[in-house]
Amino acid sequence: MFKKILIANRGEIACRVIKTARRMGIATVAVYSDADARAPFVRMADEAVHIGPAPAAESYLIADKIIAACKQTGAEAVHPGYGFLSERTSFAEQLAAEGIEFIGPPVNAIAAMGDKIESKKLAREAGVNVVPGFVGEIEDTEHAVRISDEIGYPVMMKASAGGGGKGMRLAYNEKDVREGFESVKREGLNSFGDDRVFIEKFILNPRHIEIQILGDKHGNVLYLNERECSIQRRHQKVVEEAPSPFVTPKMRQAMGEQCVALAKAVNYHSAGTVELIVSGADPTGESFYFLEMNTRLQVEHPVTEAITGIDLVEQMIRVAAGEKLEMTQDDIGIDGWSIENRVYAEDPYRGFLPSTGRLVEYKPPVEGWTDDGKANGRRGIDGVRVDDGVFEGGEVSMFYDPMIAKLVTWAPTRDEAADLQVQALDAFRLKGLGHNVDFLSAIMQHPRFRSGELTTGFIAEEYPEGFEGAAASAELLRGLAAVGGVIATADADRARRIDQQLDSAQYAPGDWSVKIGDTEYAVVLEEDSITVDGTPVEISFDYTPGDKMVDVELDGEALTLQLAPTRMGYDITTRGATQHLRILPQRVAHLAQHMIEKVPPDLSKLLICPMPGLLVKLHVAEGEEVQPGQPLATVEAMKMENILRAEKQAVVAKINAGEGDSLAVDEIILELE
């Protein structure tokens, strides 16, 4: 077994690998850029080597610097994590030339599966179902249009070397192909150094199912069941679970055996994932097709670990060291249900725009997962696991992926695992930048998610007008009104006890008007009861003025509430939404109607940059007339291109930025008249 390994990655996956290596008694080396000098993974590792400036192209993507760090520290092997150099054949070849073990698959497998065009040919030869499409070089936009017409719309255009949702465009007609083909080429070139594109038929009502593969260097290959990854946004996974609510034992076996056949065709060893697209319109489940094979550890690997009890990072290390797998296919079972939510630095209330900045407050829910090395020991008491690589006071940088953390839950059943997600998300405190915690909670509560009727169109279909917070029941709002009355009473009592803050004659301890939205509630606190609009509410919680979070039992249901004081009350966040409570003593509440409402300024004449990014292209010139929906500018953020369009008919009056400019959030790109 290795004595020392280097992790050629950063963030949560570097932390994840270090934890397993530490448990195995293996020393670890971290490499870090300027932006990550204070990151948790740097502190966790036994040694750390600085490898360059913040941009990945000048640090984490330079193989020579990684190899130099190995030589400097004596690391015998490299775990690449995911992304960066994890699927670069040249990197694996350089390591081999230096006598350093690559904790991953053989070079030939990376090469074969890393090229989406070649991998489809190999899959077809191995007897794996493949999606109808054009497998070959596409010359230009006109060629792409002809191919799309022949396949039949809708079609998906993909960068050949793409991944992680980058370099993908869905086209419903010729216009979409003409608009998107060049963008796909640019994204492929910018993110992966390869501008080749292929086009394939888009499967209607698609479900995204993937099979976890694990093989050793002795010819043994197993499949570790499936993961459901259908809930995506812009082809980037948001929610993953294992097993899938759609897959039957017969489907699981058919998919697994085909994926094992593909892995054996390229002499695969280590962990890998075969991604499949399944037609949700086929009730037999037999219409599944090969998408691609990821020759690395997946972001969502914890849900597989949860239901199988197998530490995939440990197995990767053991396989790289030449050990045989200790388990057989018959040993792979399914124990319970696991769900993973990706907590992203993006604002769902502003169209999921990327959000960067400082984590002013970061307090994830307390883990109940142990790390004692026992196969059944990782789930812990309450089944909550948080994989992260950030810290309070740290910065979510524009240079890297916007994922803050992975929240994983395990429970005996799917509904219980989802309930545990809602509970844990309520307890996730994040301040300082936009995040998607409310959105994730809303998905976990959504009736369609609970039914298991999932497709990759779930988010677009269920939130066509964007996200405005999870819907709250009338019972929950009444309960929150009662909570508002209790905390207002406690705050008033504290103010009364502090000299000159509140005159005792003005103290009204138990008679409040609490307004939530357009509804006003009369909350009355008496010595042994609380009523809302005359109806008793059973409520129990401990609150001290200044508390930011409280655990409440409301009519028999346990809730975690996050509290933020406002000028006239509190914002209370729970169950995927923030409710704005205006809390006033009953005797003065009627005066609120005389307060003048502040009217927001009209920004419709301005094209404002919605996120920090690079202005890649200006589609219009001064004096040009534009129509609704017409592209005005393309901004690249987090290596994804975002097209900003005109909302109404207008004339471009003034352009304030040029192509190649770095823009701040809310910076004015152009003005309309």
Secondary structure as GFF3:
##gff-version 3
##sequence-region A 1 673
A	DSSP	beta_strand	4	7	.	.	.	ID=ss1
A	DSSP	alpha_helix	11	23	.	.	.	ID=ss2
A	DSSP	beta_strand	27	33	.	.	.	ID=ss3
A	DSSP	three_ten_helix	34	36	.	.	.	ID=ss4
A	DSSP	alpha_helix	40	44	.	.	.	ID=ss5
A	DSSP	beta_strand	47	52	.	.	.	ID=ss6
A	DSSP	three_ten_helix	56	58	.	.	.	ID=ss7
A	DSSP	alpha_helix	63	73	.	.	.	ID=ss8
A	DSSP	beta_strand	77	79	.	.	.	ID=ss9
A	DSSP	alpha_helix	89	97	.	.	.	ID=ss10
A	DSSP	beta_strand	101	102	.	.	.	ID=ss11
A	DSSP	alpha_helix	107	114	.	.	.	ID=ss12
A	DSSP	alpha_helix	116	125	.	.	.	ID=ss13
A	DSSP	beta_strand	133	134	.	.	.	ID=ss14
A	DSSP	alpha_helix	141	151	.	.	.	ID=ss15
A	DSSP	beta_strand	155	163	.	.	.	ID=ss16
A	DSSP	beta_strand	166	171	.	.	.	ID=ss17
A	DSSP	alpha_helix	174	192	.	.	.	ID=ss18
A	DSSP	beta_strand	197	201	.	.	.	ID=ss19
A	DSSP	beta_strand	206	215	.	.	.	ID=ss20
A	DSSP	beta_strand	221	228	.	.	.	ID=ss21
A	DSSP	beta_strand	232	233	.	.	.	ID=ss22
A	DSSP	beta_strand	236	237	.	.	.	ID=ss23
A	DSSP	beta_strand	239	242	.	.	.	ID=ss24
A	DSSP	alpha_helix	249	265	.	.	.	ID=ss25
A	DSSP	beta_strand	270	279	.	.	.	ID=ss26
A	DSSP	beta_strand	288	294	.	.	.	ID=ss27
A	DSSP	alpha_helix	301	308	.	.	.	ID=ss28
A	DSSP	alpha_helix	312	320	.	.	.	ID=ss29
A	DSSP	three_ten_helix	329	331	.	.	.	ID=ss30
A	DSSP	beta_strand	337	344	.	.	.	ID=ss31
A	DSSP	beta_strand	346	347	.	.	.	ID=ss32
A	DSSP	three_ten_helix	348	350	.	.	.	ID=ss33
A	DSSP	beta_strand	353	354	.	.	.	ID=ss34
A	DSSP	beta_strand	357	358	.	.	.	ID=ss35
A	DSSP	beta_strand	361	363	.	.	.	ID=ss36
A	DSSP	beta_strand	384	388	.	.	.	ID=ss37
A	DSSP	beta_strand	395	396	.	.	.	ID=ss38
A	DSSP	beta_strand	403	411	.	.	.	ID=ss39
A	DSSP	alpha_helix	414	426	.	.	.	ID=ss40
A	DSSP	beta_strand	429	431	.	.	.	ID=ss41
A	DSSP	alpha_helix	437	445	.	.	.	ID=ss42
A	DSSP	alpha_helix	447	451	.	.	.	ID=ss43
A	DSSP	alpha_helix	458	462	.	.	.	ID=ss44
A	DSSP	alpha_helix	474	497	.	.	.	ID=ss45
A	DSSP	three_ten_helix	504	506	.	.	.	ID=ss46
A	DSSP	beta_strand	511	516	.	.	.	ID=ss47
A	DSSP	beta_strand	519	526	.	.	.	ID=ss48
A	DSSP	beta_strand	529	532	.	.	.	ID=ss49
A	DSSP	beta_strand	535	536	.	.	.	ID=ss50
A	DSSP	beta_strand	539	540	.	.	.	ID=ss51
A	DSSP	beta_strand	549	554	.	.	.	ID=ss52
A	DSSP	beta_strand	557	566	.	.	.	ID=ss53
A	DSSP	beta_strand	569	574	.	.	.	ID=ss54
A	DSSP	beta_strand	577	585	.	.	.	ID=ss55
A	DSSP	alpha_helix	586	589	.	.	.	ID=ss56
A	DSSP	three_ten_helix	590	594	.	.	.	ID=ss57
A	DSSP	beta_strand	606	608	.	.	.	ID=ss58
A	DSSP	beta_strand	613	618	.	.	.	ID=ss59
A	DSSP	beta_strand	625	626	.	.	.	ID=ss60
A	DSSP	beta_strand	631	637	.	.	.	ID=ss61
A	DSSP	beta_strand	640	645	.	.	.	ID=ss62
A	DSSP	beta_strand	650	655	.	.	.	ID=ss63
A	DSSP	beta_strand	662	663	.	.	.	ID=ss64
A	DSSP	beta_strand	668	672	.	.	.	ID=ss65
###
